[in-house]
Amino acid sequence: MVVIRQAVETDRERLATLMQEYIVKFCEQPDPSRKALTLHIKRLLNNPSYGIQFVAELEGKLVGFATVYVSWSTYYFKETGVLKDLYVSPLNRGNKIGERLFKICLAYSQKYEFAGMTAECSSENKVAQNLYQKMNGKENAGIQYRFF
């Protein structure tokens, strides 16, 4: 049975491996250093005001993760959640793990009375777009720019 839960310190190495798979194989980005990955995870574990990570665990193996970063809403003067990463390893897809990870991120944002939660994905990622639409997400009208 798959358990969805908040990441803890003992997950750091396994989570770093899963994040590396996500970054390199799924996102097709350069391979980050192991040190950078583990420091990033540690930063989130030690500073929940930056964000939080949830993991999906099956028989002692991490098979998915989601990261919600904390930002602020100028309109509501409250924190807002930004779901930047939601990943399930290819062999474990199709079992509603992504939905469960999404739902725990949403529940977390609601529990702490965030102004809202947004989810980001690439325009090519139709799987994520379909999931977010299924979860009653509404596409924002704005356009996001990246500068470096």
C-alpha positions as CSV (number, residue, x, y, z in Angstrom):
1,M,0.0,0.0,0.0
2,V,1.3,3.5,-0.9
3,V,1.7,5.9,2.0
4,I,1.6,9.6,1.4
5,R,3.2,11.7,4.1
6,Q,5.4,14.7,4.8
7,A,9.1,14.2,4.0
8,V,11.4,13.7,7.1
9,E,15.1,13.8,7.6
10,T,15.6,10.1,7.0
11,D,14.1,10.5,3.5
12,R,16.8,12.9,2.4
13,E,19.0,10.5,0.4
14,R,16.1,8.6,-1.2
15,L,14.3,11.8,-2.0
16,A,17.5,13.3,-3.5
17,T,17.7,10.2,-5.8
18,L,14.0,10.6,-6.9
19,M,14.4,14.3,-7.4
20,Q,17.5,13.7,-9.6
21,E,15.5,11.3,-11.7
22,Y,12.8,13.9,-12.0
23,I,15.2,16.7,-13.0
24,V,17.4,14.7,-15.4
25,K,15.1,12.2,-17.0
26,F,11.7,13.9,-16.9
27,C,12.5,17.6,-17.1
28,E,15.6,16.9,-19.2
29,Q,17.7,19.4,-17.2
30,P,21.4,19.1,-16.3
31,D,22.3,16.7,-13.6
32,P,22.5,18.6,-10.3
33,S,25.1,17.8,-7.8
34,R,24.1,15.5,-5.0
35,K,25.3,18.0,-2.5
36,A,23.0,20.7,-3.9
37,L,20.0,18.3,-3.9
38,T,20.5,17.2,-0.3
39,L,21.1,20.8,0.9
40,H,17.9,21.9,-0.8
41,I,15.9,19.1,0.9
42,K,17.5,19.9,4.2
43,R,16.7,23.6,3.8
44,L,13.0,22.8,3.3
45,L,13.0,20.3,6.2
46,N,14.5,22.9,8.5
47,N,12.6,26.0,7.2
48,P,8.9,25.2,6.6
49,S,8.3,28.9,5.9
50,Y,10.1,28.2,2.6
51,G,8.0,25.2,1.6
52,I,7.3,21.6,2.3
53,Q,7.8,18.3,0.6
54,F,5.5,15.3,0.6
55,V,6.5,11.8,-0.5
56,A,4.8,8.6,-1.7
57,E,6.3,5.5,-0.2
58,L,5.7,2.0,-1.3
59,E,7.3,-0.9,0.5
60,G,10.2,1.3,1.8
61,K,10.9,2.9,-1.5
62,L,10.0,6.5,-2.4
63,V,8.0,6.4,-5.7
64,G,6.8,10.0,-5.8
65,F,7.1,13.5,-4.3
66,A,5.5,16.9,-4.4
67,T,7.0,20.3,-3.4
68,V,4.9,23.2,-2.3
69,Y,6.9,26.5,-2.0
70,V,5.5,29.4,0.1
71,S,5.0,32.7,-1.5
72,W,2.9,35.7,-0.6
73,S,-0.3,37.3,-2.0
74,T,-0.2,41.1,-2.3
75,Y,-4.0,41.1,-2.7
76,Y,-4.8,39.1,0.5
77,F,-1.6,39.7,2.6
78,K,-1.4,36.0,3.3
79,E,0.8,33.2,2.3
80,T,0.1,31.3,-0.9
81,G,1.3,27.8,-1.9
82,V,3.0,27.2,-5.2
83,L,3.0,23.6,-6.3
84,K,6.2,23.5,-8.4
85,D,7.0,19.8,-8.6
86,L,4.8,16.8,-8.5
87,Y,6.4,13.6,-9.8
88,V,5.6,9.9,-9.7
89,S,8.2,7.4,-11.0
90,P,7.1,5.9,-14.4
91,L,6.6,2.3,-13.0
92,N,4.2,3.6,-10.4
93,R,2.0,5.8,-12.6
94,G,-1.7,5.1,-13.1
95,N,-2.4,4.3,-9.5
96,K,-3.7,7.7,-8.4
97,I,-0.5,8.5,-6.5
98,G,-0.3,11.9,-8.3
99,E,-3.8,12.7,-7.3
100,R,-3.1,11.8,-3.7
101,L,0.1,13.9,-3.6
102,F,-1.9,16.8,-5.1
103,K,-4.6,16.4,-2.5
104,I,-2.2,16.5,0.4
105,C,-0.6,19.6,-0.9
106,L,-4.0,21.3,-1.3
107,A,-5.1,20.1,2.2
108,Y,-1.8,21.6,3.6
109,S,-2.5,24.9,1.9
110,Q,-6.0,25.0,3.3
111,K,-5.0,23.9,6.8
112,Y,-2.7,26.8,7.1
113,E,-5.2,29.2,5.6
114,F,-3.1,30.2,2.6
115,A,-4.7,32.7,0.2
116,G,-4.7,29.9,-2.4
117,M,-2.5,27.3,-4.1
118,T,-1.3,27.5,-7.7
119,A,0.3,24.7,-9.7
120,E,2.9,25.2,-12.3
121,C,3.8,23.0,-15.2
122,S,5.2,23.3,-18.7
123,S,2.9,23.9,-21.6
124,E,4.0,20.5,-23.0
125,N,3.1,18.6,-19.8
126,K,-0.4,17.4,-20.7
127,V,-0.5,14.8,-18.0
128,A,-0.1,17.5,-15.3
129,Q,-2.5,19.8,-17.0
130,N,-5.1,17.0,-17.1
131,L,-4.6,16.2,-13.4
132,Y,-4.9,19.9,-12.4
133,Q,-8.1,20.3,-14.5
134,K,-9.5,17.1,-12.9
135,M,-8.8,18.6,-9.5
136,N,-11.0,21.6,-10.5
137,G,-8.0,23.9,-11.2
138,K,-8.6,26.9,-13.4
139,E,-6.0,28.0,-15.8
140,N,-4.6,31.5,-15.0
141,A,-4.9,34.2,-17.6
142,G,-1.4,35.5,-16.9
143,I,1.8,34.7,-18.6
144,Q,4.9,33.8,-16.6
145,Y,8.4,35.0,-17.7
146,R,11.8,33.6,-16.8
147,F,14.8,35.9,-16.7
148,F,17.7,33.5,-16.0
